[in-house]
Structures are given as structure tokens and as C-alpha cells.
Amino acid sequence: MENVHRAGVPGLFAEVRDGDQVWRGAAGVADVATGRPVTADMRHRVGSITKTFTAAAVLQQVESGRIGLDAPIGRYLPKLVPGERGDAITVRMLINHTSGFPEYLPYAYASLKAYPVIADTRPQSLDDHRFTRFDPTELIEMGVTAPAVGAPGGTPGVYSNTNYLLLGQLLEEVTGATAEQYITRNVIERAGLRDTGFPAGPNVEGPHSQIYEAWFGMIDPPRDYSVYDMSWVGPTASLISTVTDLNRFYGMLLAGEIVSPSSLAQMQRTVPVISQEGKLIDYGLGLHPMEAAPGQGTFWGHGGTVWGAGALAMIRADGKRQMALAVNLQRWNRLDSSGRPQPHPIDDALAALYRVAMYG
């Protein structure tokens, strides 16, 4: 962890579990201006790790019979996904990113409209929308009306937050509660997570780190985005948690204590999906498999990133070994002359950390 800090991350903290043994550690600073240190118990914006919570909540409703996993989304949300697409796109296709809906963010954030051509994006919108209160149905409309990135059910799928905003609306439609309320009651509280929740406003409550966004070297020095209205992602990526709570959640999920074993088996059925970084990954229902070293067994989990904050949580398939990690810098890779992110010493230092954490 000290090597990751020395490579350029201001601060990071983690918890590793191996059976009954627990290790927690932190390296670096939570505030570059004051030198305040990070600690392993800090609360942190965990980004798209939220998707595992949202997927689990939807599968609970599948178990209760209120949602059909392979039912068309138009049956539940005919106004948001009308016509032929509403009939063709199923709930499962939203959860595993094979709906064909593109990412709404380049339409909501004007300076990112060139995405995924990163070199033609600019970070200005990140500041413009620091206190913007977005309506999820307006964001969904941007994604649904934009040109499709694939046919319904086609592979490879394309990772898109539009899918999970729709799942949030689906939960609200069938439960009568907002997605955040339902997930809080039936996933977070059910798992006994004391330091996990959705933000009520732009601040992170409790002890936390400042978080720094570099946007591929275009913000230099990196800027603090720890105070930010998270309605731009809602039930797709706005959750705040701790590394201890994340390990507890994924441990209970893989033990069949959040959703049934048959639902967990559905979550672990994967399809090829193009990630936000443009890499081909296997993706299930809010979970995906990861290998830090060939032949060393599969870990299940999810990563997450929002402006300035990154997190990763993973658990070995047998449930014995776990890691949850939080970092307070994002998009540290600068772009080369062809516009591709260049390798950075942080990447190698993190890879070495993952190997030690996952395999000892």
C-alpha cells in the first residue's frame, strides 16, 4: 500500500479477510493540503459497487414474483421504454448490460459529449454540475433516445449506467418506495451494514477522505470533488460505504444470505461486455469475475469510480479470501499522442497490491 501511495495516490485504505483473520491498513493522506492521514475505517464513495446492491434488490423482487427476470421492461415502465424496444429488452438485459442502451453521461455533461474519445473531452462539466439536482427520468430519456450501441440481448454488451437508472425506476414501480429506500431497508439493513448508505446531500457524513480527480491529466493539480450532488448517478453509483462493510456485504451475498442460492447462480451467469475502459470483461448480474493471476481461482466482485474516488471489492468463489480497497484519486493516466491512456506506476503498484491481498 505504501508503494501505491509513493506511485502517486494521495491516500488509500483496505481490509483483507482470510477466513477469521482480518487485516486493515491505510497509507498516505486524506487531505493533501493539511496532511491529515487516511485511516482504514473511513467512509468513502464506492461508485459502481452500488450496482451489486441494486441488482440484489431487483433479484429479491424476482424471488417474490413481482418482477420477471426475463420479462420485458416495457411491461413495467412503458412510458420510459416505449414500443418495440420496451417489448424486446428484458430486465436481465438491463442488469447484465446487453440492452443496447448507451451511456447517458455524455448527454448530461456537455464537456464529455465526445466520450468515449477521451482526448476530445474536457473536465469543465464536472465543476458545472457540482450542485446540479438531476431528475433520473430525464437522464434515462437521454440514454433511451440516443443511438443504440447494440441490439437487445446482443453480445458483447456495453456497460451503461442508463441500465441501472432504469432498474432504480423499476424498483420504485413495483415496491412503491424509491430505489434508495428499498435498497436501504432490504439490502443494507438486512446485511447489518452500519456505515453504508445513500447520501442525503452533497456531503459525505462521518470521517472520510477528500477525493481528487485528475481527468487524464487535464486537471493539474487534481481537484477535490468530495462535496458533490450524486443525483447524476443515483442507484447506479452513489453509495457511501467502508471497506469493512463492503467485505461483510459480499461475504453474505456469496453465502446466499442476501438473495437465494438460485438468484446468486443467476448473478454469476456471465456474458461478454465492453467495460467503460473499453476492455472486454465477463459480466453477470451486478457481479463480475476477476483473476489477478492465471490459474489461481476466480474472485467475484465489482469496482467503482466517481469523480475523485475509486473502490474495488472482491471475494474468492469459496468465500474464504476477500479484499476491499478505496483510493482517493481517479483517472491518473495521462493520454499519449494518439489519445490513449498511458501506463502509470500506480497501475503496477495496484496490481502488486491485488496479488498480495488476494493470494497472500
Summary of the structure (lengths in Angstrom):
residues: 360
radius of gyration: 19.2
end to end distance: 13.9
largest distance: 56.0
contacts: 1270
relative contact order: 0.19
helix: 35%
strand: 20%
